[in-house]
């Protein structure tokens, strides 16, 4: 149960940071700050100093996270955060840093056998569109809510949130 609570907390935080970063990049026109938000979230999710971790080469990031014991389910969020940060950094004309973040994301995805779209722009599109084929988007940007109702309805443990309302 403790592991499930920890994972749920990470998922909720991730959904919220996705929503905020999207808003920062698209609505406020500050993609560099949006990327910084995602990079900070990587440090939070892994319990490793994000600045130090992200200063490593792509292969080193993967090796450090493999030996750190970070839950592989959390690594998927890290991979997507880094790939999305690369999109925002490219929008902010930070091409070399965007390339590094994408290489770090790909190295982690390869090390953990995770799916990462060939084009990282597809990740940004998931926030605006319906998600992967056959899935609904996790983050409902327009509603300003961290999780869609179908995901929230699967989480009955907290009676205060039985109606699927995870918005704050």
Phi and psi in degrees as GROMACS dihedral restraints (atoms count N, CA, C in turn):
[ dihedral_restraints ]
;  ai    aj    ak    al  type     phi  dphi    fc
    3     4     5     6     1   -62.7    20    10
    4     5     6     7     1   -41.3    20    10
    6     7     8     9     1   -64.0    20    10
    7     8     9    10     1   -40.3    20    10
    9    10    11    12     1   -64.8    20    10
   10    11    12    13     1   -40.9    20    10
   12    13    14    15     1   -63.8    20    10
   13    14    15    16     1   -41.9    20    10
   15    16    17    18     1   -61.9    20    10
   16    17    18    19     1   -47.6    20    10
   18    19    20    21     1   -64.0    20    10
   19    20    21    22     1   -40.3    20    10
   21    22    23    24     1   -63.1    20    10
   22    23    24    25     1   -40.6    20    10
   24    25    26    27     1   -61.8    20    10
   25    26    27    28     1   -44.0    20    10
   27    28    29    30     1   -62.6    20    10
   28    29    30    31     1   -43.2    20    10
   30    31    32    33     1   -62.6    20    10
   31    32    33    34     1   -45.5    20    10
   33    34    35    36     1   -64.4    20    10
   34    35    36    37     1   -41.8    20    10
   36    37    38    39     1   -64.4    20    10
   37    38    39    40     1   -40.5    20    10
   39    40    41    42     1   -63.6    20    10
   40    41    42    43     1   -45.9    20    10
   42    43    44    45     1   -60.1    20    10
   43    44    45    46     1   -41.0    20    10
   45    46    47    48     1   -67.0    20    10
   46    47    48    49     1   -41.8    20    10
   48    49    50    51     1   -68.4    20    10
   49    50    51    52     1   -33.5    20    10
   51    52    53    54     1   -61.5    20    10
   52    53    54    55     1   -47.0    20    10
   54    55    56    57     1   -60.5    20    10
   55    56    57    58     1   -47.1    20    10
   57    58    59    60     1   -66.1    20    10
   58    59    60    61     1   -40.4    20    10
   60    61    62    63     1   -67.2    20    10
   61    62    63    64     1   -40.3    20    10
   63    64    65    66     1   -59.3    20    10
   64    65    66    67     1   -46.4    20    10
   66    67    68    69     1   -61.7    20    10
   67    68    69    70     1   -43.6    20    10
   69    70    71    72     1   -61.8    20    10
   70    71    72    73     1   -43.7    20    10
   72    73    74    75     1   -75.2    20    10
   73    74    75    76     1   -45.7    20    10
   75    76    77    78     1   -89.2    20    10
   76    77    78    79     1   -46.1    20    10
   78    79    80    81     1   -85.2    20    10
   79    80    81    82     1   -39.4    20    10
   81    82    83    84     1   -93.2    20    10
   82    83    84    85     1    -9.6    20    10
   84    85    86    87     1    67.6    20    10
   85    86    87    88     1    33.9    20    10
   87    88    89    90     1  -126.4    20    10
   88    89    90    91     1    72.4    20    10
   90    91    92    93     1   -64.7    20    10
   91    92    93    94     1   -29.4    20    10
   93    94    95    96     1   -65.1    20    10
   94    95    96    97     1   -42.7    20    10
   96    97    98    99     1   -66.4    20    10
   97    98    99   100     1   -35.2    20    10
   99   100   101   102     1   -63.4    20    10
  100   101   102   103     1   -42.1    20    10
  102   103   104   105     1   -64.0    20    10
  103   104   105   106     1   -40.8    20    10
  105   106   107   108     1   -62.0    20    10
  106   107   108   109     1   -37.7    20    10
  108   109   110   111     1   -61.4    20    10
  109   110   111   112     1   -43.9    20    10
  111   112   113   114     1   -67.7    20    10
  112   113   114   115     1   -38.9    20    10
  114   115   116   117     1   -64.1    20    10
  115   116   117   118     1   -39.8    20    10
  117   118   119   120     1   -63.1    20    10
  118   119   120   121     1   -38.8    20    10
  120   121   122   123     1   -63.4    20    10
  121   122   123   124     1   -32.2    20    10
  123   124   125   126     1   -61.6    20    10
  124   125   126   127     1   -45.4    20    10
  126   127   128   129     1   -62.2    20    10
  127   128   129   130     1   -42.1    20    10
  129   130   131   132     1   -63.5    20    10
  130   131   132   133     1   -44.5    20    10
  132   133   134   135     1   -68.8    20    10
  133   134   135   136     1   -30.8    20    10
  135   136   137   138     1   -98.5    20    10
  136   137   138   139     1    -7.6    20    10
  138   139   140   141     1    57.5    20    10
  139   140   141   142     1    32.1    20    10
  141   142   143   144     1  -127.1    20    10
  142   143   144   145     1   142.1    20    10
  144   145   146   147     1   -54.6    20    10
  145   146   147   148     1   115.9    20    10
  147   148   149   150     1   -60.9    20    10
  148   149   150   151     1   -40.5    20    10
  150   151   152   153     1   -61.9    20    10
  151   152   153   154     1   -44.2    20    10
  153   154   155   156     1   -67.1    20    10
  154   155   156   157     1   -47.4    20    10
  156   157   158   159     1   -58.9    20    10
  157   158   159   160     1   -45.8    20    10
  159   160   161   162     1   -79.8    20    10
  160   161   162   163     1    -2.7    20    10
  162   163   164   165     1   -86.3    20    10
  163   164   165   166     1    -6.9    20    10
  165   166   167   168     1   -83.7    20    10
  166   167   168   169     1   161.3    20    10
  168   169   170   171     1   -66.4    20    10
  169   170   171   172     1   158.8    20    10
  171   172   173   174     1   -53.5    20    10
  172   173   174   175     1   -46.4    20    10
  174   175   176   177     1   -65.9    20    10
  175   176   177   178     1   -35.5    20    10
  177   178   179   180     1   -67.6    20    10
  178   179   180   181     1   -38.2    20    10
  180   181   182   183     1   -59.0    20    10
  181   182   183   184     1   -46.3    20    10
  183   184   185   186     1   -62.3    20    10
  184   185   186   187     1   -44.2    20    10
  186   187   188   189     1   -65.1    20    10
  187   188   189   190     1   -42.9    20    10
  189   190   191   192     1   -61.7    20    10
  190   191   192   193     1   -45.3    20    10
  192   193   194   195     1   -69.0    20    10
  193   194   195   196     1   -31.0    20    10
  195   196   197   198     1   -67.1    20    10
  196   197   198   199     1   -39.2    20    10
  198   199   200   201     1   -85.0    20    10
  199   200   201   202     1   -13.5    20    10
  201   202   203   204     1   -76.0    20    10
  202   203   204   205     1   -18.0    20    10
  204   205   206   207     1    82.2    20    10
  205   206   207   208     1    14.1    20    10
  207   208   209   210     1   -62.0    20    10
  208   209   210   211     1   132.7    20    10
  210   211   212   213     1   -54.8    20    10
  211   212   213   214     1   128.8    20    10
  213   214   215   216     1   -57.3    20    10
  214   215   216   217     1   -27.6    20    10
  216   217   218   219     1   -69.8    20    10
  217   218   219   220     1   -29.0    20    10
  219   220   221   222     1   -73.8    20    10
  220   221   222   223     1   -33.1    20    10
  222   223   224   225     1   -59.4    20    10
  223   224   225   226     1   -34.5    20    10
  225   226   227   228     1   -60.5    20    10
  226   227   228   229     1   -39.2    20    10
  228   229   230   231     1   -66.6    20    10
  229   230   231   232     1   -38.8    20    10
  231   232   233   234     1   -63.0    20    10
  232   233   234   235     1   -45.4    20    10
  234   235   236   237     1   -58.7    20    10
  235   236   237   238     1   -48.7    20    10
  237   238   239   240     1   -66.8    20    10
  238   239   240   241     1   -36.3    20    10
  240   241   242   243     1   -64.0    20    10
  241   242   243   244     1   -44.3    20    10
  243   244   245   246     1   -66.1    20    10
  244   245   246   247     1   -41.0    20    10
  246   247   248   249     1   -65.4    20    10
  247   248   249   250     1   -42.4    20    10
  249   250   251   252     1   -67.7    20    10
  250   251   252   253     1   -37.8    20    10
  252   253   254   255     1   -59.9    20    10
  253   254   255   256     1   -36.2    20    10
  255   256   257   258     1   -63.6    20    10
  256   257   258   259     1   -36.4    20    10
  258   259   260   261     1   -64.2    20    10
  259   260   261   262     1   -47.9    20    10
  261   262   263   264     1   -64.3    20    10
  262   263   264   265     1   -39.8    20    10
  264   265   266   267     1   -64.9    20    10
  265   266   267   268     1   -37.4    20    10
  267   268   269   270     1   -65.0    20    10
  268   269   270   271     1   -39.8    20    10
  270   271   272   273     1   -62.2    20    10
  271   272   273   274     1   -28.2    20    10
  273   274   275   276     1   -91.4    20    10
  274   275   276   277     1    13.2    20    10
  276   277   278   279     1    61.1    20    10
  277   278   279   280     1    35.3    20    10
  279   280   281   282     1  -110.3    20    10
  280   281   282   283     1    62.8    20    10
  282   283   284   285     1   -57.6    20    10
  283   284   285   286     1   -45.2    20    10
  285   286   287   288     1   -68.8    20    10
  286   287   288   289     1   -39.3    20    10
  288   289   290   291     1   -68.9    20    10
  289   290   291   292     1   -36.3    20    10
  291   292   293   294     1   -61.7    20    10
  292   293   294   295     1   -42.6    20    10
  294   295   296   297     1   -62.1    20    10
  295   296   297   298     1   -42.5    20    10
  297   298   299   300     1   -62.4    20    10
  298   299   300   301     1   -46.2    20    10
  300   301   302   303     1   -61.5    20    10
  301   302   303   304     1   -40.2    20    10
  303   304   305   306     1   -67.5    20    10
  304   305   306   307     1   -39.9    20    10
  306   307   308   309     1   -64.1    20    10
  307   308   309   310     1   -39.5    20    10
  309   310   311   312     1   -63.7    20    10
  310   311   312   313     1   -43.0    20    10
  312   313   314   315     1   -62.0    20    10
  313   314   315   316     1   -45.1    20    10
  315   316   317   318     1   -65.1    20    10
  316   317   318   319     1   -40.0    20    10
  318   319   320   321     1   -62.3    20    10
  319   320   321   322     1   -43.9    20    10
  321   322   323   324     1   -64.8    20    10
  322   323   324   325     1   -44.2    20    10
  324   325   326   327     1   -60.2    20    10
  325   326   327   328     1   -42.7    20    10
  327   328   329   330     1   -64.7    20    10
  328   329   330   331     1   -43.6    20    10
  330   331   332   333     1   -64.2    20    10
  331   332   333   334     1   -31.9    20    10
  333   334   335   336     1  -105.9    20    10
  334   335   336   337     1     1.4    20    10
  336   337   338   339     1    66.7    20    10
  337   338   339   340     1    37.8    20    10
  339   340   341   342     1   -99.5    20    10
  340   341   342   343     1   152.8    20    10
  342   343   344   345     1   -81.1    20    10
  343   344   345   346     1   132.5    20    10
  345   346   347   348     1  -137.6    20    10
  346   347   348   349     1   122.9    20    10
  348   349   350   351     1   -55.7    20    10
  349   350   351   352     1   147.4    20    10
  351   352   353   354     1   -57.8    20    10
  352   353   354   355     1   -41.5    20    10
  354   355   356   357     1  -103.4    20    10
  355   356   357   358     1   115.1    20    10
  357   358   359   360     1   -62.6    20    10
  358   359   360   361     1   -19.0    20    10
  360   361   362   363     1   -59.7    20    10
  361   362   363   364     1   -27.1    20    10
  363   364   365   366     1   -61.7    20    10
  364   365   366   367     1   -30.9    20    10
  366   367   368   369     1   -66.4    20    10
  367   368   369   370     1   -42.4    20    10
  369   370   371   372     1   -63.8    20    10
  370   371   372   373     1   -36.7    20    10
  372   373   374   375     1   -65.7    20    10
  373   374   375   376     1   -29.5    20    10
  375   376   377   378     1   -61.7    20    10
  376   377   378   379     1   -29.8    20    10
  378   379   380   381     1   -72.9    20    10
  379   380   381   382     1   -29.0    20    10
  381   382   383   384     1   -93.6    20    10
  382   383   384   385     1   -29.1    20    10
  384   385   386   387     1  -104.3    20    10
  385   386   387   388     1  -151.7    20    10
  387   388   389   390     1   -94.2    20    10
  388   389   390   391     1     6.0    20    10
  390   391   392   393     1    88.3    20    10
  391   392   393   394     1  -159.4    20    10
  393   394   395   396     1   -70.7    20    10
  394   395   396   397     1   158.1    20    10
  396   397   398   399     1   -54.4    20    10
  397   398   399   400     1   130.0    20    10
  399   400   401   402     1    84.4    20    10
  400   401   402   403     1    -0.3    20    10
  402   403   404   405     1  -124.7    20    10
  403   404   405   406     1   154.0    20    10
  405   406   407   408     1   -94.0    20    10
  406   407   408   409     1   157.7    20    10
  408   409   410   411     1   -65.4    20    10
  409   410   411   412     1   141.1    20    10
  411   412   413   414     1   -71.7    20    10
  412   413   414   415     1   -39.8    20    10
  414   415   416   417     1  -103.5    20    10
  415   416   417   418     1   121.5    20    10
  417   418   419   420     1   -95.2    20    10
  418   419   420   421     1    90.3    20    10
  420   421   422   423     1   -61.4    20    10
  421   422   423   424     1   -45.4    20    10
  423   424   425   426     1   -63.4    20    10
  424   425   426   427     1   -34.5    20    10
  426   427   428   429     1   -82.0    20    10
  427   428   429   430     1   -14.0    20    10
  429   430   431   432     1    72.2    20    10
  430   431   432   433     1    26.3    20    10
  432   433   434   435     1  -114.4    20    10
  433   434   435   436     1   146.9    20    10
  435   436   437   438     1   -70.7    20    10
  436   437   438   439     1   -33.9    20    10
  438   439   440   441     1  -132.8    20    10
  439   440   441   442     1   147.9    20    10
  441   442   443   444     1   -78.2    20    10
  442   443   444   445     1   163.0    20    10
  444   445   446   447     1   -64.0    20    10
  445   446   447   448     1   -32.0    20    10
  447   448   449   450     1   -67.0    20    10
  448   449   450   451     1   -37.8    20    10
  450   451   452   453     1   -71.1    20    10
  451   452   453   454     1   -45.3    20    10
  453   454   455   456     1   -62.1    20    10
  454   455   456   457     1   -34.3    20    10
  456   457   458   459     1   -68.7    20    10
  457   458   459   460     1   -15.5    20    10
  459   460   461   462     1   -84.1    20    10
  460   461   462   463     1    -0.2    20    10
  462   463   464   465     1  -115.1    20    10
  463   464   465   466     1    76.2    20    10
  465   466   467   468     1   -86.0    20    10
  466   467   468   469     1    -1.1    20    10
  468   469   470   471     1   -63.8    20    10
  469   470   471   472     1   -28.6    20    10
  471   472   473   474     1  -105.8    20    10
  472   473   474   475     1   104.5    20    10
  474   475   476   477     1   -59.0    20    10
  475   476   477   478     1   -25.7    20    10
  477   478   479   480     1   -71.1    20    10
  478   479   480   481     1   -12.6    20    10
  480   481   482   483     1  -121.1    20    10
  481   482   483   484     1    23.1    20    10
  483   484   485   486     1   -63.3    20    10
  484   485   486   487     1   -24.6    20    10
  486   487   488   489     1   -78.9    20    10
  487   488   489   490     1     1.3    20    10
  489   490   491   492     1    83.8    20    10
  490   491   492   493     1     9.4    20    10
  492   493   494   495     1   -91.5    20    10
  493   494   495   496     1   100.1    20    10
  495   496   497   498     1  -101.4    20    10
  496   497   498   499     1     3.9    20    10
  498   499   500   501     1   -70.3    20    10
  499   500   501   502     1   147.1    20    10
